[in-house]
Amino acid sequence: MRTDLTREMWRAATADAAERLVLPDVDEKALAGLKFSEALPRHLAVATLASRLADLEGALRTLEEPTRFNVIERQ
């Protein structure tokens, strides 16, 4: 974590995080290894793999969990 991160900054950054979730990028090697990749248009292959790799429900559950923010004073 950043050393200058405050509780308020964290809350502001995570307040609308659920609305900003995106699918992950897909590696070219993963696309090449996709069964029937030659038969699929590239955008469908990317969308298929990205949706398989993503855990959007898990991310949403994590964002709903309570957060503890600890500040450690350095001397």
C-alpha positions as CSV (number, residue, x, y, z in Angstrom):
1,M,0.0,0.0,0.0
2,R,1.0,3.6,-0.5
3,T,2.4,5.2,2.7
4,D,0.3,8.3,2.1
5,L,-3.0,6.5,1.7
6,T,-5.7,7.8,4.1
7,R,-9.0,6.2,5.1
8,E,-10.8,8.9,3.2
9,M,-8.8,8.2,0.0
10,W,-9.6,4.5,0.4
11,R,-13.3,5.1,0.8
12,A,-13.3,7.5,-2.2
13,A,-11.4,5.0,-4.4
14,T,-13.7,2.0,-3.5
15,A,-17.0,3.8,-3.3
16,D,-17.9,3.2,-6.9
17,A,-15.4,0.3,-7.6
18,A,-18.2,-2.2,-8.3
19,E,-19.4,0.0,-11.2
20,R,-15.8,0.1,-12.6
21,L,-15.1,-3.6,-12.7
22,V,-13.8,-4.8,-16.1
23,L,-13.0,-8.1,-17.6
24,P,-9.3,-9.1,-17.6
25,D,-6.9,-8.8,-20.5
26,V,-6.4,-12.1,-22.4
27,D,-3.0,-13.3,-23.3
28,E,-2.3,-14.2,-27.0
29,K,-1.0,-17.6,-25.9
30,A,-4.3,-18.3,-24.2
31,L,-6.2,-17.3,-27.3
32,A,-4.0,-19.7,-29.4
33,G,-4.7,-22.5,-27.0
34,L,-8.5,-22.0,-27.1
35,K,-10.3,-25.0,-28.6
36,F,-11.7,-24.0,-32.0
37,S,-9.9,-20.6,-31.9
38,E,-9.5,-20.7,-35.6
39,A,-13.2,-20.9,-36.1
40,L,-14.1,-18.1,-33.8
41,P,-13.9,-14.4,-34.6
42,R,-11.1,-12.8,-32.5
43,H,-13.5,-10.6,-30.5
44,L,-15.6,-13.7,-29.5
45,A,-12.6,-15.7,-28.5
46,V,-11.3,-12.7,-26.3
47,A,-14.8,-12.3,-24.8
48,T,-15.1,-16.0,-24.1
49,L,-11.7,-16.3,-22.4
50,A,-12.1,-13.0,-20.4
51,S,-15.4,-14.1,-19.0
52,R,-13.9,-17.5,-18.0
53,L,-11.0,-15.8,-16.3
54,A,-13.0,-13.2,-14.5
55,D,-14.5,-13.6,-11.0
56,L,-16.7,-10.6,-11.0
57,E,-19.1,-12.1,-8.4
58,G,-16.1,-12.7,-6.1
59,A,-14.8,-9.2,-6.7
60,L,-18.2,-7.8,-5.8
61,R,-18.4,-9.9,-2.6
62,T,-14.9,-8.7,-1.6
63,L,-15.9,-5.1,-2.1
64,E,-18.9,-5.6,0.2
65,E,-16.7,-7.0,3.0
66,P,-16.0,-4.7,5.9
67,T,-12.6,-3.1,5.8
68,R,-10.2,-2.4,8.6
69,F,-7.8,0.4,8.0
70,N,-4.7,0.4,10.3
71,V,-2.2,3.2,10.4
72,I,1.3,2.4,11.6
73,E,3.3,5.2,12.8
74,R,7.0,5.0,11.8
75,Q,9.6,6.4,14.1
